[in-house]
Amino acid sequence: MNRRQLLTSSLAASAALATPARIFAKAAPDPRTRRLLDVAAREVARHGNTLWRSDVVGLADYGLHSSLPRFHFVNLEAGTADSVLVSHGSGSDPEHDGWLNGYSNLHDSWATSRGAYITWEWYEGRYGTSVRLGGLDQDNSNAFPRAIVMHAASYSTPEHVARWGRLGRSNGCFAFAPDIFPQALVRLAGGRLLFADTLGIGPSGADIARPAQEPVDFHRLAANNHAREQGALASAEQQSALERAYMEANPGLQTDLDR
């Protein structure tokens, strides 16, 4: 390379370094996403000192029917939100029509609790891998002792909606379709925020009109559920005692456990 070529190359390189990089304009979020971002930012501000991570927030909008994607993964860093199906508690929807009637923090209410949660560790439970939750508000302070968690369930799928027009109900847990739950596991576990409330934010970002719902007597409901569980437990214990007595009377009988 001669002197002229070297000078030309140097000038070209200097000009390239001096030219600012083209900045591509980022599209503004749509009205619904903007509202979801605002709610997520507000709740992070309320509980930021408790959270381990605040990049992604899970918002459960129980103002929408259970047939609609109403659980939103809100990415505060990217300014985006994407939505999936999520079930609510049977105590919150005694008619099983897909609309949530109310919230409860009572043991044995089998109801959804409103408020902010922090996600804790994974564990293996009745529904396989699940995520424990801690309640951060007075309205959901019993989340941990009530075993309110995130888990997968076959009644939280689009196929269930196609057949029944609504999702099935949990005992108050946030239940996702089995193929969706890994997203919740990866995106929300490890000290992130989950918030549940009746927001009623429709696809366009406008408030939706909800049908009137009958109030629920959660104290009576919890008492009935508790009595039912105690009755089932007593029945199981009685059945077990009868089986033991039968086996003792027939020591040579082979059982399923022996096969």
N, C-alpha and C positions, 0 to 999 in steps of 0.2 A: 504494500500500500504506500503510495507516494504522499507527499506533504499535503497536496491539494485534497486528495481523498480522505486523509486523516482529519483535516480541518472540516470538511463537509460532513463527515460522520459525527464528529464531536458536536458541531452546531445542531445537527438533526437530533442527537440524543438530548442535548440541553433543551431544545425546544419541546421535546416530548415530555421531559420532566417538568417543564414549566407549565405545560398545558394541564389544567385541572381535569380530573376524571369526570366523565359524564355522570350526572346523578339522575337516576331514574325515579320519577315520582311514584310514591307508594299510594295505591288506591285507598281512599278513605273507607272505613268499615261501613257496612249497610246499617240502617236504623236499628235492627234487632241486635246485631253484634255490638253496636255502640252502647246500647242499654245494658247488655250483658257485661261488657267491659266495665261499665260504671259500677254495677252491683258488685262485681268481683273485686274491683279496686277499693270500694268502700269497706267490704268485709275484711280484706287484707289489712287495711289501715286500722280496723278495730282490733284485730288479733295478731298483728304482725310480730309482736314480741314473743308470742307463743309458738309461731310456726317455724319449722325448720327450713322450708322452701316456700317461695311465693311466686314462682314462675307460672304455674298452671293452677287454676281453681276449678273445682267441680261445682256446678250450680244445678240443683234439682228444682225445676219450676213446677210445683204441684198445683198451679193454677190452670194447667193444661190437662186434657183428657189423657188417660194412660195409653191410648192407641197412638199418640203422637210422640215424636222424639222430643223429650223435655228435660233430658239431662245433658248439660252443656259443658264440654271441656273448653274452658276459656283460657287462652294463652295470653297473658298480660304482656309478655315481651314481644310477641309477634303481632298482637292486636287482632287475633282471630278467635273464632269459636266454631266448633262442630258438635253435632247433637246426636244422641242415641236414645233408645227406649230405656225406661227404668220403672220398676214397680213401686207401689206404695203399700203400707200396712193394711191388713184386713180390718183392723179396728177403726181405721180412718175412712173406710168405705164399706159399711155394713150391708148396703144394698148390692154391692158388687156391680155397680154400673160404670165403673171407670173414672168417676169423679171423686175427688177427696172431699170429705165432709168436714174434717177437723183434725187437729193435732192433739197428741197426748204424750206426757212424759211418765205416765204411771206404769208400774210393773204390771204385767199380764194384760195390758190394754191391747197389745198386738197392733198398736197404732204407730204411724209415722210421727216423729218429733221434728218441729221446726227449729231452725237455728244453725249455728256454725259448729262444725266438727273438725277435729284434726285427725288425719290418718296416722295409724300406728303400724305395727308389724304385721307380716303375713303369718298365717297358721293354717293347719289342715283341720277342717271341721266337717259338719254334716253335709255341706255342699261343696266339699273339696277345698281348694285354696281360697282363703277369705282374708279380708283386711279388717283388723280391729279399728274401732273409731272411739274417740273421746269427745264428749260433749263440752262445748266451750261457753254455752249460754245456760241461763236458768231453765229455759224451756226444753233443753235436751240433756240436762245434767246427769240423767240416769242412763245415758247411752251405753256406757261400758257395763254396768251391772245388769242391764237388760239384754246384753249381748247383741246390740245393734251394730251390724257390720256391713261391708260390701261383699257380695258373693254372686256367683253365677246361678241361674235357674232356668229350667226349660220353659217355665211359664212367662218368661220375659222376652220372648222372641217375636219377630214379625209373623211367623207362622201361627202363633197363638192368637195374635190380633186378627189375622186373616180368617181364622176359624170362629172366634168368639166375639170379635169387635172390640176387644179390650185385652189388657194384660191380666195375668193372674196376680194374686196378692201375697205379700210376704207377712211376716210377723213384726213388721216395722223396719226391716232391713232394706238397704238399697240393692235390689236384685237386678242383674243385667243378663242379657243373652250370653250363653256360654262362649260364643265366638267374639263377643264384645268385651267380656270381663277382662281378658288380658290387657286391653287398652287401659281400663281403669286401674288395673294393678300397676302397670308401668308408669302411667302418666300422673297418678295421684298419690301413690303410696310414698311413705317416707317423710311424714311431717308436713304434708300439704293441706290446703283448706278445702272442705266440702261444705256447701251452704244449701239449706233447704227452706223454701218458703213459697207462698202463693204469689208469684210474680205476675203470672198471666200475660206473658209477652208472646204475642203471636208471630208467625213467620215474617210479617211485614214490619214488625217492630211496634205495632199498635196493640193496645190492651184487647184481650178477647172477652167476649161476653160469656160468663159461666152461668149455668142453670142454678136456681136456688137449691140449696142442700139442707136436709134436715139435720139439726144439731144432734150430737151423740152424747149419751150419758156415759162417759168413760168410767166413772167409778162403778156403776152397775155392770158395765161390760167387763171390766177387769175382775170384778168379783165372780161373775159367771164363768169367765175363762179359767180363773184359779180353781173354782170348784170342779170344772170339767177336767182339768189336768190332774187334780187330786183323785178324782174318781177313776180316771184312766190308769193312774199309778197304782191305786188300790186294786183295780181289776187285774192288772198285770202281775202284781205280787200274789194275788189269790190264785191266778192261773199257774204261776210258777210253783206255788205251794202244792197245788193239786198234781202237777206233773211230777214233783219230787215224791209225793206220797205214792203215786201210781208206780213209779220206777222202783221205789223201795219194796212195794208189794209184788213187783214182777222183775226181780233182779236179772233174769236171763234175757229180757227184752232188749233188742237192739234199737237204738235211736239214731236219728239223722246225724247227731254229733259223733256217733261211734263209727259211722261209715267213712 
